[in-house]
Amino acid sequence: MSSPVRALICGISGQDGAYLAQLLLGKGYEVFGTSRDVNTRVFPGLDALGIRERVQLHSMSIIDFRSVLQVLQKVQPTEVYNLSGQSSVGLSFDQPVETFESISVGTLNLLEAIRFHQSKIRLYNAGSGECFGDTGGRAADEATRLLPSSPYAVAKAAAHWTVATYRQAYGLHAVTGMLFNHESPLRPARFVTQKIVTTAARIAGGSKERLALGNMKIVRDWGWAPEYVDAMWRMLQREAPEDFVIATGQSFSLEDFTAAAFREVGLDWKQHVDVDRKLLRPYDHAAAHANPARAKEKLGWQARHAMPDVVRMMVAAARNRPTA
């Protein structure tokens, strides 16, 4: 029998890392994961999915080239998934340097380490639909120019072009997935979608609190995270490396998302939500629309759940979650 494929997931402590680990384990992979310090880091996603003991964890700093190279040499992976880096658009305005280093420099370190390693490693890089910025109402596809409008998006755009450069210059099998927003019950509480869902559930349970939100008119394409990690895997199985837009193709406003969450618990959002100008970002593009047709054609991938389904599943999980 041949040995199992080895996959290294950089940034396994996040939402996508946990679901990707679950997917790969189900396919018979040997899964390794990294975090800056695995001895002090918590892994709620792996714990929630009941797979922590099946994943081999290593400490690695993505912005330290030596650290990255050492882990690659130790693990000897076939596939590497780069999901590491600061992941909040809002926080990137407060921490732009850390955001840029952890995303763009971290991606460069992985590419250089793979090149130095002189192996057949395939690299998936987590891009973002945020890189497209304001498209004037047009649905972004793989040919749409990048117009990032936040430090987070700028960093992701830099990483995107760095991957493309290494693919062309050195023949690396490296790809970027331009993933639009994707959610799940594993989203940390700091993300607005989880904030909305959990607050609505608490209010339905008798809490007298009010929900404060910023710009509710923004429009985004929200999908279901467990489906999106399948697209990541599919991208690395292709013979020729290509970048893909991954999204549902349906966009809704944050007000729509909020209304759906409160409706799910039998409440009218207007009676429980306040708009707080302090929560507005320095700049936020108004709308994000995506065209994932190429992913359907070439990957055989299509989102099965759009925002209303995502809200329903997140609310159900929030209401079933044990309270402290």
C-alpha positions, 0 to 999 in steps of 0.5 A, a space after each residue: 500500500 502507498 503511504 498517505 498524502 501528507 498535507 501541511 495546513 499553515 494557520 490551522 487554528 482558524 475556521 478554514 483550517 479546522 474544516 480543511 483538516 476534517 476534509 483531508 482526514 476523511 480523504 485518508 491524508 496525514 494532516 499536519 498543522 502549524 501555529 505560532 506556538 502550539 503549546 500555548 495556542 487553543 484550537 477550538 475548531 479542531 476540538 469542536 470537530 473532534 479531530 485534534 488528536 488526529 492532527 500533528 501540530 508544529 510551532 511555526 512563525 510564518 514571518 520567520 523564513 528559517 522557521 518555515 523551512 525547518 517545518 517543511 523539511 521536518 514534515 515533507 508535505 505533498 500539499 501545503 495550504 497557506 491559511 495563516 495571517 491576520 484575517 480581519 478586514 476591520 482589524 487591519 486598519 488598526 494593525 496594518 504592519 502586522 497584517 501585511 507582514 503576516 499575509 504577504 511576507 508569510 506567503 513569500 516565505 512559504 514560496 521561497 522555502 518550497 523553492 529552496 526545498 526543490 520538491 514537488 510540493 503543491 501550494 494553495 494560498 488563501 486569497 480574498 474577494 476583498 482584493 477586487 474592491 469596488 467593481 462598479 456593480 459588476 461580478 468579479 471573475 478571474 480576469 477582473 482587476 484588483 482594486 484593494 481598499 483595506 490594508 488586509 486586501 492590499 496584503 492579500 493582493 500582494 500575496 496573490 501576485 507573488 504566487 503568480 510570479 513564482 508560478 511563472 518564474 520558477 514553475 511552482 505548482 502554486 495557486 490562489 483561491 479568491 474566496 469571498 466571505 464564507 461563514 460557519 459556527 466556527 467563526 470567532 466572536 469578533 467577526 460581525 456575522 458571528 456577533 449578529 447570530 450569537 447576539 440574536 440568539 441571546 436576545 431570543 433567550 431573554 437577554 436585554 442587550 442591544 446589538 451595535 453595528 456599523 455600516 449595514 448597507 454594505 453588500 457581500 457574497 456569504 457562503 458556507 465555509 465547509 464547502 469552500 475548503 473543498 474548493 481549496 482541495 480541488 484546486 490543488 488536484 488539477 494538473 495545471 495550476 490556476 487561480 479561481 474565484 470561489 463564491 455563491 454568486 449571490 450577494 446580500 446586504 448586511 441588513 439582509 443578513 441581520 434581518 434573517 438572523 433575527 427572523 430565524 429567532 422570531 424577532 424584528 431586528 429593528 427593535 434590537 439593533 443600533 447603528 454605531 458610527 464608531 464601528 464604521 471603517 475608515 473605508 469600506 467598498 459598498 458592494 461585492 459581487 462574484 462570478 464563480 462560473 469558472 470554478 463550476 466549469 473547471 473544478 466541478 465546484 458549486 456552492 450549495 448554500 447561500 446567505 439564508 441557509 448560512 444564517 439558518 445553520 449558524 443560528 441553530 448552532 448558536 441556540 444549541 451551544 451550551 451557555 456558561 
